[in-house]
Amino acid sequence: MSEFFNEIMTGLNEAVAIEREELSGKRTIYEIEPLKKYDNQQIKTIRNSVNMTQALFADYMGVSPKTVEAWENGKNHPTGSACRLISMLENKSFERLPFVRICDKTY
């Protein structure tokens, strides 16, 4: 058989042995924090804290500028994945995302 096949079979056999507790293995358990809800003022404050316009914030969120406007006016509220993305902005962890590039400009 090929070397690739042999590597896969070795890995599978190790996984079975770990499950049977014949080998010790490492297990990673993830705990997901509850979804945080944001009100209109919090959204605007977070957006301003990272120096984003409503249009840029909308691009980041994957929504229309009208949606961002509605959130900030309190007419609608973000849910689900939108709240997770806002949380990443709030915690300043958005710069590590693969779809965010920092372009420093001097004016």
C-alpha positions as CSV (number, residue, x, y, z in Angstrom):
1,M,0.0,0.0,0.0
2,S,1.0,3.6,-0.2
3,E,2.8,5.5,2.5
4,F,-0.3,7.8,2.8
5,F,-2.5,4.8,3.4
6,N,-0.2,3.4,6.0
7,E,-0.1,6.8,7.9
8,I,-3.9,6.9,7.9
9,M,-4.2,3.3,9.1
10,T,-1.6,4.0,11.9
11,G,-3.6,7.0,13.0
12,L,-6.9,5.1,13.0
13,N,-5.4,2.2,14.9
14,E,-4.0,4.6,17.5
15,A,-7.4,6.3,17.8
16,V,-9.1,2.9,18.4
17,A,-6.4,2.0,21.0
18,I,-6.9,5.3,22.8
19,E,-10.7,4.8,22.8
20,R,-10.2,1.3,24.3
21,E,-7.9,2.9,26.9
22,E,-5.0,0.7,25.6
23,L,-3.0,3.9,24.9
24,S,-3.2,7.3,26.6
25,G,-4.2,10.2,24.5
26,K,-5.0,13.8,24.8
27,R,-8.6,15.0,24.6
28,T,-9.5,18.7,24.1
29,I,-12.8,19.8,25.5
30,Y,-14.1,23.2,24.4
31,E,-16.5,25.2,26.5
32,I,-18.4,27.9,24.6
33,E,-19.5,30.9,26.6
34,P,-23.1,31.9,26.4
35,L,-24.0,34.3,23.6
36,K,-23.8,37.9,24.7
37,K,-26.6,40.2,23.7
38,Y,-25.8,43.8,22.7
39,D,-28.0,46.9,22.8
40,N,-27.9,49.7,20.3
41,Q,-25.6,51.9,22.4
42,Q,-23.1,49.1,23.0
43,I,-23.0,48.3,19.3
44,K,-22.2,52.0,18.4
45,T,-19.6,52.2,21.2
46,I,-17.8,49.1,20.1
47,R,-17.9,50.1,16.4
48,N,-16.4,53.5,17.3
49,S,-13.8,52.0,19.6
50,V,-12.3,50.2,16.6
51,N,-12.6,53.3,14.4
52,M,-15.0,51.7,11.9
53,T,-17.6,53.5,9.9
54,Q,-21.1,52.0,9.6
55,A,-20.2,50.9,6.1
56,L,-17.0,49.2,7.1
57,F,-18.7,47.6,10.1
58,A,-21.4,46.3,7.8
59,D,-18.7,44.7,5.6
60,Y,-17.1,43.1,8.6
61,M,-20.4,41.8,9.8
62,G,-21.5,40.6,6.4
63,V,-24.7,42.7,6.6
64,S,-26.0,45.8,4.8
65,P,-25.3,49.3,6.2
66,K,-29.0,49.7,6.7
67,T,-28.9,46.7,9.1
68,V,-26.2,48.4,11.1
69,E,-28.2,51.6,11.2
70,A,-31.2,49.7,12.4
71,W,-29.1,48.0,15.2
72,E,-27.7,51.4,16.3
73,N,-31.2,53.0,16.2
74,G,-32.6,50.1,18.3
75,K,-35.0,49.0,15.6
76,N,-33.4,45.6,15.3
77,H,-30.9,43.6,17.3
78,P,-28.1,41.3,16.2
79,T,-28.4,37.6,17.0
80,G,-26.3,34.5,16.7
81,S,-23.1,34.8,14.8
82,A,-23.5,38.5,14.5
83,C,-23.2,38.8,18.3
84,R,-20.1,36.5,18.2
85,L,-18.4,38.8,15.7
86,I,-19.3,41.9,17.7
87,S,-17.8,40.1,20.7
88,M,-14.6,39.7,18.8
89,L,-14.5,43.4,18.1
90,E,-15.2,44.2,21.7
91,N,-12.3,41.9,22.8
92,K,-10.0,43.3,20.1
93,S,-9.5,39.8,18.7
94,F,-10.8,40.6,15.2
95,E,-7.3,41.3,13.8
96,R,-6.4,37.6,13.9
97,L,-9.3,36.7,11.6
98,P,-8.3,35.5,8.1
99,F,-10.7,37.9,6.4
100,V,-9.4,41.1,8.1
101,R,-6.4,43.0,6.8
102,I,-4.9,46.0,8.5
103,C,-4.0,48.8,6.0
104,D,-2.2,51.6,7.8
105,K,-2.7,54.9,6.1
106,T,-1.3,58.3,7.0
107,Y,-3.4,61.4,6.3
